[in-house]
Amino acid sequence: MTTAFDFSAVDIDGQQQSLDAYRGKVLLVVNVASKCGFTPQYEGLEKLWREFGPQGLVVLGFPCDQFGHQEPGNEAEIKDFCSLTYDVTFPMYAKVDVNGDAAHPLWKWLKDEKGGFLGIDAIKWNFSKFLVGRDGHVIKRYAPTDKPASLAADVRAALAT
């Protein structure tokens, strides 16, 4: 049976990273963008990471440029923007596609695990979020409009199991 920990991805610095390194942790996987109306959610994601990281939460940011060309920069520019603008310290990855034939395998799996509203699996916009339990399975899928602070109770519950 496949879990989130069976995947790997290239990190923001160009290094292949196995998600198995996070086995036993709770993951919040998010497709992010620097020039999106939801970009200020970086602040809330960082807050969740800092508050719940010591208890086992790992926020994973996956830049995506599939929605309105809202992530036009390269990885170095994305890293600088996130660090300088929002003091992001949670793990960031290289740009990925989340929809279509070239979608990253992790994102294909996430969508298969938890379909979207009205059975439409496609990611609708940047800052879609998936909460993954310690067992590596998706607990819940959140819309881009769901602010990170609104996920705190679900994160606490996931950390408690």
C-alpha positions in Angstrom: 0.0 0.0 0.0 1.3 3.4 -0.9 1.9 6.2 1.6 3.2 9.7 1.4 6.5 8.4 2.7 7.0 6.3 -0.5 7.6 9.4 -2.6 10.6 11.7 -3.2 11.0 15.1 -4.6 13.7 17.6 -5.4 14.1 20.2 -2.7 14.4 24.0 -3.3 18.2 23.6 -3.4 18.1 20.9 -6.1 18.7 17.9 -3.9 16.6 14.7 -4.2 14.8 14.2 -0.9 12.9 11.1 0.2 9.7 11.8 2.1 10.6 8.7 4.1 12.7 11.1 6.2 9.4 12.3 7.6 8.0 8.9 8.5 6.0 9.0 11.7 5.4 12.8 11.3 2.2 14.6 10.4 2.6 16.4 7.0 0.8 19.5 5.7 1.5 19.4 1.9 0.7 22.7 0.1 1.1 24.0 -3.4 2.4 27.5 -3.0 3.0 30.6 -5.2 4.7 34.0 -4.7 2.4 36.2 -6.7 -1.0 34.9 -5.6 -3.8 36.5 -3.7 -3.3 33.7 -1.1 0.5 34.2 -0.8 0.1 35.9 2.6 -0.9 32.3 3.8 2.9 31.7 4.0 2.7 33.6 7.3 0.1 31.2 8.7 1.9 28.1 7.4 5.1 29.2 9.0 3.1 29.8 12.3 1.7 26.3 12.2 5.2 24.9 11.5 6.8 26.8 14.4 3.9 26.0 16.8 3.4 22.3 16.0 6.8 21.3 14.5 8.2 20.3 17.9 5.2 17.9 18.3 5.8 16.3 14.9 4.2 18.5 12.2 6.1 19.1 9.0 4.8 21.7 6.5 6.0 21.0 2.9 5.8 23.8 0.3 5.7 22.9 -3.4 5.8 25.9 -5.6 3.6 25.6 -8.7 3.2 27.9 -11.7 0.1 26.3 -13.2 -2.4 28.9 -12.1 -2.2 32.3 -13.7 1.6 32.2 -13.9 1.8 33.2 -10.2 5.1 31.5 -9.6 7.3 32.8 -12.4 10.6 32.7 -10.6 13.3 30.0 -10.4 14.0 28.1 -7.2 16.6 30.6 -6.0 14.2 33.5 -6.4 11.4 31.6 -4.7 13.7 30.7 -1.8 14.8 34.3 -1.4 11.2 35.6 -1.6 9.9 33.2 1.0 12.8 33.8 3.3 13.0 37.5 3.0 9.2 38.3 2.9 7.7 35.6 5.2 10.7 34.2 7.1 9.8 30.7 5.8 11.8 28.0 7.5 9.7 25.0 6.7 10.9 22.6 3.9 10.4 23.9 0.4 10.7 22.0 -2.8 11.4 22.7 -6.5 8.6 23.8 -8.7 6.1 21.1 -9.6 3.0 20.6 -11.7 0.1 19.4 -9.6 -2.3 18.8 -12.5 -2.0 17.2 -15.9 0.2 14.6 -17.4 3.3 16.1 -15.9 1.9 16.3 -12.4 4.4 15.2 -9.7 3.6 11.6 -8.6 3.1 12.8 -5.0 0.4 15.2 -6.2 -1.3 12.5 -8.3 -1.4 10.3 -5.3 -2.7 13.0 -3.0 -5.6 13.8 -5.3 -6.4 10.0 -5.6 -6.4 9.8 -1.8 -8.8 12.7 -1.3 -10.8 13.9 -4.2 -12.0 17.4 -4.5 -15.4 19.1 -4.1 -18.1 17.4 -6.1 -15.8 14.6 -7.1 -13.5 16.8 -9.1 -10.0 15.8 -8.2 -8.0 18.5 -10.0 -6.2 21.1 -7.8 -8.2 24.3 -8.4 -5.6 26.9 -7.3 -2.5 27.7 -5.4 -2.5 27.0 -1.6 -4.5 23.8 -1.8 -3.6 21.8 1.3 -3.4 18.1 2.3 -3.1 16.9 5.9 -1.3 13.6 6.0 -1.3 11.5 9.2 1.6 9.8 10.9 0.6 6.6 9.0 1.3 8.4 5.7 -2.3 8.5 4.6 -4.3 11.7 3.7 -6.6 12.7 6.5 -8.2 15.8 4.9 -8.0 18.0 1.8 -8.4 21.8 2.2 -9.3 24.5 -0.3 -7.0 27.4 -1.1 -9.5 29.7 0.8 -9.0 27.7 4.0 -6.6 29.8 6.1 -3.8 27.9 7.9 -5.1 29.0 11.3 -8.4 27.2 10.6 -6.4 23.9 10.3 -5.0 24.0 13.9 -7.7 21.8 15.5 -7.2 19.2 12.8 -3.4 19.4 13.1 -3.7 18.9 16.9 -6.0 15.9 16.4 -3.6 14.3 13.9 -0.6 14.9 16.2 -2.5 13.2 19.1 -2.8 9.9 17.2 
